[in-house]
Amino acid sequence: MTGTSDRKAAGGAKALTIPDELKQKHPELIALILDSESMNDEERQYWINILPIMTPEQIGNLRDILVNEKTQLEAIDKKYASDIAQIGQQQLLSKTSEERHNRRLEREQQERQHQTEEARKEEEILRKIEQAS
């Protein structure tokens, strides 16, 4: 066995490669990444790939973001579940979808900002290493 497993991506397009070691070390985080509605499969694979080199603080931040996303989406689902009987299901689904889309866009913006900041920090560290050499 190679120590990795593949997960069929949404729509069956491409499989995600998840090392068994990561699944054992971070089962909750891997599940949150796989279930995230704000990521596409390319983004999921990116986070899985960089997980081994992330600091504990970065891992905690990612977990917090994904748990927050899951909690907010569950709250949205719960909030609108009782409304399904009162208004047309299509209207509610459209409203929920739009709200999720807006939240997804907000999270993607936060993620891009986070990635930009991480890249800046990486460049700063590399610069310090080069100066020290």
Secondary structure as GFF3:
##gff-version 3
##sequence-region A 1 133
A	DSSP	beta_strand	4	8	.	.	.	ID=ss1
A	DSSP	three_ten_helix	10	12	.	.	.	ID=ss2
A	DSSP	beta_strand	15	19	.	.	.	ID=ss3
A	DSSP	alpha_helix	20	25	.	.	.	ID=ss4
A	DSSP	alpha_helix	27	35	.	.	.	ID=ss5
A	DSSP	alpha_helix	41	50	.	.	.	ID=ss6
A	DSSP	three_ten_helix	51	53	.	.	.	ID=ss7
A	DSSP	alpha_helix	56	81	.	.	.	ID=ss8
A	DSSP	alpha_helix	89	132	.	.	.	ID=ss9
###
